[in-house]
Amino acid sequence: MRKAGVTGKFVAQATLTLLALSLYCVALGQSQTPLPSPATVPPAVQQPTPAAAPQEQAEPTPRPLYGYQGVLVETLNGKNVSSQSADQLFNPASTIKLATALIALQTLGPDNRFSTGIWTDGVFDKATGKVEGNLYVSGRDPSFHFEHAILVARELNKLGIREVSGDLIVSPGFTMNFSASASRSAEQLYDTLDSTLRNAAAIKAWDYERTVLNDHSVSEPVPSVAVMGGVAVGSVSPTAKLLLTHKSSRLVDILKVLLCYSNNFMAERIGDTLGGPESVRQQLIAQLGIGDGELRLSSLSGLGVNRASPRAMMKVYRALRAELKKRRLDPSAIMPVAGIDPGTLEDRFTGLAWRGSVIAKTGTLSRTDGGASSLVGQMKTASGEVLLFVIMNQSGSVSRFRENQDFLVMLIQNTRGGPKAFDYKPVTMAMQLSHTESTVAVSDEYEPKPKSQ
């Protein structure tokens, strides 16, 4: 990666200085002048605090920022608002999931549903509710979770099946609860199908599915299928017959969960369906006119060492907006709305004035590249103007980077009269990951902890 140099290292401070001075002029009723390019400003200027900002829309006081920063802010028609090191390479972290979402929507379509097949090679006795034989499960649904296993049990119960005498055998590609291990997934499925073995996390997930998503006001029997044999990973028997097919939520709903919680596992699994990192990279380069050296992908979740410039990420975000618009969808259909949606932006931009005025994808790596943090999305101002932005930070404190990103966005909004919320009606998530004991939660953006921790 090309380093930004000494000036580039401290130019983030100058960026905030310019914005704070501009805000100060606005607060005093003076005429506002266009912001010059941050790269032209010497880094030694002392940064004033934005004390002159209206108190009902007060921003946090900025502190010195160390590390490297790239910024690109544009109007919808492409006019530059502010830029800094826009062609330098940074680690985009989880904001690369926006690229994964773009290619997924183009390839699969927003209404795509992943299928999970339930098979048996046995004979079903309706009188006893027992299948004399094995139960097979096949599919590669990246979102298959506790509640989906219970939905399968309910559908089997509707067929009259309550017990399987043989084994539970899952295909090598089957995963559950974001575990890459097919055998571990098989064990979780085995326990979750049977109500006598079901754990508390599964029960919570089912309660959410039943009462929140489907609004079942009438009580129903607890779904349960007991498998009396063991658990194995293997192929579906050639003699097996399909009992039922479970369909996942629509891709657009899965992406909403994926991007709100920054779910690494689902991003990687969907990425596999798209051909992997290099395939996605080549598609982006061909479609968006991104230079070969502007984008390097080692993962489609954002984990590890990826590289992108702010300008390249802006092209990705513009293409994603265009794809969503073609599908008659808004960015909020798949991305978190700050201060409203659960997940990584739930506790950012929460002030009354700013709540709902930012739609963005976060990116966080606490150790890789000395700490990396990004924020990519759009903001709305008091006049109704929508500005697109990319902020990328590296080699420093991720908490300070986040603080700086929020400060920068809010100052830009205030130079244009203040923030305004997007027209957004909160949606019910297809899965409420924070309500389970799953390994995936709000902190899933980070790298896995070292084994020593």
Buried (B, 14 or more C-beta within 10 A) or exposed (E): EEEBEEEBBBBBBBBBBBBBBBBBBBBEEEEEEEBEBBBEBEBEEEBBEBEEBEEEBBBEEBBEBBBBBBBBBBEEEEEEBBBBBBBBBBBBBBBBBBBBBBBBBBBBEBEBBBEBBBBBBBEBBEEEBBBBBBBBBBBBBBBBBBBBBBBBBBBBBEBBBBBBBBBBBBBEBBBBBBBEEBBBBBBBBBBBBBBEEBBEBBBBBBEBBBEEBEEEEEEEEBBBBBBEBEBBBBEBBEEBEEBBBBBBBBBBBBBBBBBBBBBBBBBBBBBBBBBBBEBBBBBBBEBBEBEEEBBBBBBBBBBBBBBBBBBBBBBBBBBBBEBBEEBEBBBBBBBBBBBBBBBBBBEBBBBEBBBBBBBBBBBBBBEBBBBBBBBBBBBBBBEEBBBBBBBBBBBBBBEBBBBBBBBBBBBBBBBBBBBBBBEBEEBEBBBBBBBBEBEBBBEBBBBEEEEEE
